């Protein structure tokens, strides 16, 4: 069923481990670390895809839609090595 209105979008970053078969971070085909892709980039993409519906909802109802992003305390256990989140080989251009 298709929905034409979206008032609230709640995103939960809850993926803390991948398949557990390797102690080192695993990466997507694009070279992005899996947890970062699932917990952050996935939410960004979902929001971008639903944004037109949220804008339409505002126009029809005059009620501002809300996006709420939540997470757990698992980020406290991250090793803070932010370079592991970058795509392998660094950034790429879209040219």
N, CA and C atoms as an extended XYZ file, in Angstrom:
285
Properties=species:S:1:pos:R:3:atomname:S:1:resname:S:1:resid:I:1 pbc="F F F"
N         0.847       -1.175        0.000 N   UNK     1
C         0.000        0.000        0.000 CA  UNK     1
C         0.889        1.233        0.000 C   UNK     1
N         0.528        2.211       -0.785 N   UNK     2
C         1.286        3.459       -0.854 CA  UNK     2
C         0.745        4.460        0.155 C   UNK     2
N         1.653        5.173        0.772 N   UNK     3
C         1.281        6.205        1.732 CA  UNK     3
C         1.634        7.559        1.132 C   UNK     3
N         0.774        8.543        1.360 N   UNK     4
C         0.998        9.860        0.776 CA  UNK     4
C         1.439       10.892        1.807 C   UNK     4
N         1.406       10.530        3.091 N   UNK     5
C         1.817       11.461        4.141 CA  UNK     5
C         2.797       10.784        5.084 C   UNK     5
N         3.692       11.606        5.598 N   UNK     6
C         4.650       11.120        6.595 CA  UNK     6
C         4.882       12.250        7.590 C   UNK     6
N         4.418       12.050        8.809 N   UNK     7
C         4.538       13.074        9.845 CA  UNK     7
C         5.792       12.895       10.686 C   UNK     7
N         6.141       11.637       10.971 N   UNK     8
C         7.292       11.360       11.834 CA  UNK     8
C         8.126       10.240       11.236 C   UNK     8
N         9.430       10.420       11.287 N   UNK     9
C        10.365        9.380       10.875 CA  UNK     9
C        11.331        9.173       12.032 C   UNK     9
N        11.341        7.977       12.608 N   UNK    10
C        12.245        7.652       13.712 CA  UNK    10
C        13.272        6.662       13.192 C   UNK    10
N        14.536        7.040       13.289 N   UNK    11
C        15.635        6.202       12.810 CA  UNK    11
C        16.439        5.729       14.014 C   UNK    11
N        16.659        4.430       14.100 N   UNK    12
C        17.379        3.856       15.221 CA  UNK    12
C        18.677        3.215       14.731 C   UNK    12
N        19.806        3.765       15.156 N   UNK    13
C        21.109        3.184       14.815 CA  UNK    13
C        21.386        2.078       15.814 C   UNK    13
N        21.043        0.851       15.446 N   UNK    14
C        21.154       -0.226       16.403 CA  UNK    14
C        22.059       -1.364       16.002 C   UNK    14
N        22.694       -1.306       14.845 N   UNK    15
C        23.573       -2.391       14.426 CA  UNK    15
C        24.927       -2.207       15.102 C   UNK    15
N        25.339       -3.200       15.901 N   UNK    16
C        26.589       -3.073       16.650 CA  UNK    16
C        27.676       -4.007       16.156 C   UNK    16
N        27.313       -5.080       15.503 N   UNK    17
C        28.308       -6.025       14.979 CA  UNK    17
C        27.856       -6.503       13.613 C   UNK    17
N        28.823       -6.934       12.824 N   UNK    18
C        28.478       -7.538       11.536 CA  UNK    18
C        28.394       -9.042       11.749 C   UNK    18
N        28.877       -9.845       10.832 N   UNK    19
C        28.724      -11.296       10.965 CA  UNK    19
C        29.672      -11.912       11.995 C   UNK    19
N        30.653      -11.157       12.471 N   UNK    20
C        31.539      -11.639       13.521 CA  UNK    20
C        32.606      -12.616       13.062 C   UNK    20
N        32.735      -12.851       11.770 N   UNK    21
C        33.711      -13.816       11.281 CA  UNK    21
C        35.120      -13.241       11.194 C   UNK    21
N        35.246      -11.934       11.324 N   UNK    22
C        36.554      -11.300       11.226 CA  UNK    22
C        36.707      -10.235       12.304 C   UNK    22
N        37.880      -10.171       12.947 N   UNK    23
C        38.067       -9.130       13.964 CA  UNK    23
C        38.236       -7.734       13.383 C   UNK    23
N        38.562       -7.655       12.099 N   UNK    24
C        38.726       -6.339       11.474 CA  UNK    24
C        37.416       -5.918       10.825 C   UNK    24
N        37.225       -4.620       10.628 N   UNK    25
C        35.971       -4.138       10.030 CA  UNK    25
C        35.766       -4.709        8.627 C   UNK    25
N        34.530       -5.026        8.298 N   UNK    26
C        34.216       -5.469        6.943 CA  UNK    26
C        33.667       -4.274        6.173 C   UNK    26
N        33.732       -4.375        4.849 N   UNK    27
C        33.368       -3.236        4.009 CA  UNK    27
C        32.372       -3.645        2.933 C   UNK    27
N        31.587       -2.668        2.483 N   UNK    28
C        30.657       -2.874        1.384 CA  UNK    28
C        31.434       -2.963        0.080 C   UNK    28
N        30.741       -3.267       -1.011 N   UNK    29
C        31.382       -3.297       -2.327 CA  UNK    29
C        31.986       -1.942       -2.677 C   UNK    29
N        31.398       -0.862       -2.149 N   UNK    30
C        31.901        0.486       -2.408 CA  UNK    30
C        33.087        0.832       -1.520 C   UNK    30
N        33.429       -0.048       -0.572 N   UNK    31
C        34.569        0.186        0.306 CA  UNK    31
C        34.228        0.901        1.594 C   UNK    31
N        32.945        1.049        1.913 N   UNK    32
C        32.525        1.738        3.133 CA  UNK    32
C        32.339        0.703        4.239 C   UNK    32
N        32.801        1.008        5.435 N   UNK    33
C        32.690        0.095        6.564 CA  UNK    33
C        31.210       -0.199        6.823 C   UNK    33
N        30.864       -1.491        7.030 N   UNK    34
C        29.466       -1.920        7.121 CA  UNK    34
C        28.655       -1.233        8.218 C   UNK    34
N        29.187       -1.116        9.405 N   UNK    35
C        28.422       -0.513       10.494 CA  UNK    35
C        28.120        0.951       10.216 C   UNK    35
N        29.097        1.665        9.669 N   UNK    36
C        28.896        3.068        9.312 CA  UNK    36
C        27.828        3.183        8.221 C   UNK    36
N        27.901        2.287        7.249 N   UNK    37
C        26.922        2.304        6.157 CA  UNK    37
C        25.514        2.045        6.683 C   UNK    37
N        25.374        1.075        7.576 N   UNK    38
C        24.043        0.711        8.077 CA  UNK    38
C        23.484        1.738        9.054 C   UNK    38
N        24.313        2.200        9.983 N   UNK    39
C        23.823        3.055       11.064 CA  UNK    39
C        23.752        4.535       10.719 C   UNK    39
N        24.504        4.980        9.733 N   UNK    40
C        24.537        6.414        9.418 CA  UNK    40
C        24.163        6.702        7.975 C   UNK    40
N        24.889        6.111        7.041 N   UNK    41
C        24.605        6.408        5.636 CA  UNK    41
C        23.226        5.902        5.222 C   UNK    41
N        22.811        4.761        5.775 N   UNK    42
C        21.481        4.240        5.472 CA  UNK    42
C        20.384        5.180        5.933 C   UNK    42
N        20.568        5.770        7.115 N   UNK    43
C        19.582        6.722        7.633 CA  UNK    43
C        19.548        7.983        6.779 C   UNK    43
N        20.713        8.429        6.362 N   UNK    44
C        20.772        9.611        5.502 CA  UNK    44
C        20.017        9.356        4.200 C   UNK    44
N        20.280        8.207        3.587 N   UNK    45
C        19.609        7.880        2.325 CA  UNK    45
C        18.106        7.749        2.524 C   UNK    45
N        17.689        7.061        3.579 N   UNK    46
C        16.255        6.906        3.838 CA  UNK    46
C        15.578        8.264        3.999 C   UNK    46
N        16.215        9.160        4.746 N   UNK    47
C        15.657       10.502        4.941 CA  UNK    47
C        15.546       11.237        3.612 C   UNK    47
N        16.584       11.148        2.791 N   UNK    48
C        16.558       11.829        1.492 CA  UNK    48
C        15.449       11.281        0.600 C   UNK    48
N        15.231        9.971        0.637 N   UNK    49
C        14.198        9.364       -0.193 CA  UNK    49
C        12.788        9.734        0.276 C   UNK    49
N        12.620        9.925        1.583 N   UNK    50
C        11.304       10.239        2.133 CA  UNK    50
C        11.035       11.742        2.256 C   UNK    50
N        12.046       12.545        2.035 N   UNK    51
C        11.903       13.993        2.180 CA  UNK    51
C        10.800       14.592        1.297 C   UNK    51
N        10.674       14.198        0.043 N   UNK    52
C         9.581       14.760       -0.766 CA  UNK    52
C         8.204       14.487       -0.160 C   UNK    52
N         7.990       13.299        0.394 N   UNK    53
C         6.711       12.985        1.037 CA  UNK    53
C         6.512       13.846        2.274 C   UNK    53
N         7.575       14.093        3.015 N   UNK    54
C         7.467       14.926        4.214 CA  UNK    54
C         7.152       16.372        3.841 C   UNK    54
N         7.743       16.863        2.773 N   UNK    55
C         7.467       18.228        2.310 CA  UNK    55
C         6.017       18.334        1.849 C   UNK    55
N         5.535       17.331        1.137 N   UNK    56
C         4.139       17.309        0.708 CA  UNK    56
C         3.203       17.282        1.915 C   UNK    56
N         3.549       16.496        2.919 N   UNK    57
C         2.744       16.423        4.144 CA  UNK    57
C         2.631       17.798        4.784 C   UNK    57
N         3.748       18.517        4.848 N   UNK    58
C         3.727       19.862        5.428 CA  UNK    58
C         2.824       20.788        4.614 C   UNK    58
N         2.940       20.706        3.303 N   UNK    59
C         2.116       21.557        2.449 CA  UNK    59
C         0.625       21.289        2.582 C   UNK    59
N         0.255       20.031        2.809 N   UNK    60
C        -1.153       19.663        2.903 CA  UNK    60
C        -1.743       19.861        4.296 C   UNK    60
N        -0.911       19.767        5.317 N   UNK    61
C        -1.434       19.791        6.692 CA  UNK    61
C        -0.973       20.992        7.503 C   UNK    61
N         0.039       21.704        7.011 N   UNK    62
C         0.651       22.819        7.731 CA  UNK    62
C         1.232       22.379        9.085 C   UNK    62
N         1.528       21.096        9.210 N   UNK    63
C         2.193       20.545       10.392 CA  UNK    63
C         3.596       20.107        9.976 C   UNK    63
N         4.603       20.630       10.645 N   UNK    64
C         5.971       20.304       10.286 CA  UNK    64
C         6.290       18.846       10.638 C   UNK    64
N         6.745       18.072        9.652 N   UNK    65
C         7.163       16.698        9.930 CA  UNK    65
C         8.434       16.702       10.783 C   UNK    65
N         8.672       15.606       11.469 N   UNK    66
C         9.837       15.493       12.347 CA  UNK    66
C        10.651       14.261       11.979 C   UNK    66
N        11.967       14.417       12.019 N   UNK    67
C        12.894       13.296       11.882 CA  UNK    67
C        13.632       13.176       13.209 C   UNK    67
N        13.551       11.997       13.813 N   UNK    68
C        14.207       11.742       15.089 CA  UNK    68
C        15.203       10.616       14.887 C   UNK    68
N        16.462       10.880       15.171 N   UNK    69
C        17.502        9.848       15.072 CA  UNK    69
C        17.969        9.499       16.478 C   UNK    69
N        17.915        8.231       16.789 N   UNK    70
C        18.334        7.762       18.108 CA  UNK    70
C        19.398        6.691       17.948 C   UNK    70
N        20.118        6.441       19.020 N   UNK    71
C        21.127        5.382       18.994 CA  UNK    71
C        21.241        4.787       20.390 C   UNK    71
N        22.061        3.787       20.514 N   UNK    72
C        22.284        3.154       21.810 CA  UNK    72
C        23.603        3.672       22.392 C   UNK    72
N        23.993        3.103       23.486 N   UNK    73
C        25.264        3.495       24.113 CA  UNK    73
C        26.451        2.733       23.539 C   UNK    73
N        26.235        1.918       22.515 N   UNK    74
C        27.331        1.119       21.946 CA  UNK    74
C        28.452        1.981       21.378 C   UNK    74
N        28.172        3.228       21.028 N   UNK    75
C        29.232        4.082       20.493 CA  UNK    75
C        30.325        4.328       21.529 C   UNK    75
N        30.020        4.144       22.795 N   UNK    76
C        31.039        4.316       23.841 CA  UNK    76
C        32.124        3.261       23.739 C   UNK    76
N        31.815        2.145       23.115 N   UNK    77
C        32.772        1.041       23.028 CA  UNK    77
C        33.575        1.050       21.736 C   UNK    77
N        33.325        2.026       20.879 N   UNK    78
C        34.065        2.125       19.610 CA  UNK    78
C        35.494        2.539       19.906 C   UNK    78
N        36.420        2.067       19.097 N   UNK    79
C        37.833        2.369       19.331 CA  UNK    79
C        38.232        3.777       18.923 C   UNK    79
N        37.291        4.559       18.420 N   UNK    80
C        37.503        5.950       18.005 CA  UNK    80
C        38.505        6.107       16.867 C   UNK    80
N        38.782        5.045       16.152 N   UNK    81
C        39.637        5.127       14.974 CA  UNK    81
C        38.754        5.480       13.787 C   UNK    81
N        38.536        6.761       13.606 N   UNK    82
C        37.592        7.207       12.580 CA  UNK    82
C        38.067        6.931       11.164 C   UNK    82
N        39.370        6.685       10.983 N   UNK    83
C        39.849        6.370        9.637 CA  UNK    83
C        39.291        5.038        9.158 C   UNK    83
N        38.843        4.158       10.078 N   UNK    84
C        38.271        2.880        9.655 CA  UNK    84
C        36.916        3.072        8.985 C   UNK    84
N        36.315        4.239        9.127 N   UNK    85
C        35.018        4.501        8.515 CA  UNK    85
C        35.139        4.960        7.075 C   UNK    85
N        36.328        5.400        6.681 N   UNK    86
C        36.517        5.910        5.331 CA  UNK    86
C        36.523        4.779        4.319 C   UNK    86
N        36.103        5.066        3.095 N   UNK    87
C        36.192        4.045        2.050 CA  UNK    87
C        37.637        3.616        1.847 C   UNK    87
N        37.827        2.359        1.545 N   UNK    88
C        39.197        1.901        1.238 CA  UNK    88
C        39.732        2.697        0.074 C   UNK    88
N        40.960        3.130        0.165 N   UNK    89
C        41.559        3.914       -0.902 CA  UNK    89
C        41.205        5.383       -0.847 C   UNK    89
N        40.507        5.816        0.205 N   UNK    90
C        40.172        7.226        0.372 CA  UNK    90
C        38.881        7.584       -0.330 C   UNK    90
N        38.642        8.858       -0.418 N   UNK    91
C        37.411        9.340       -1.055 CA  UNK    91
C        37.499        9.200       -2.562 C   UNK    91
N        36.366        9.137       -3.200 N   UNK    92
C        36.316        9.038       -4.647 CA  UNK    92
C        35.482       10.179       -5.195 C   UNK    92
N        35.723       10.500       -6.434 N   UNK    93
C        34.949       11.575       -7.050 CA  UNK    93
C        33.808       10.979       -7.851 C   UNK    93
N        32.816       11.784       -8.104 N   UNK    94
C        31.662       11.317       -8.887 CA  UNK    94
C        31.769       11.764      -10.333 C   UNK    94
N        32.979       12.022      -10.800 N   UNK    95
C        33.152       12.528      -12.146 CA  UNK    95
C        33.226       11.475      -13.116 C   UNK    95
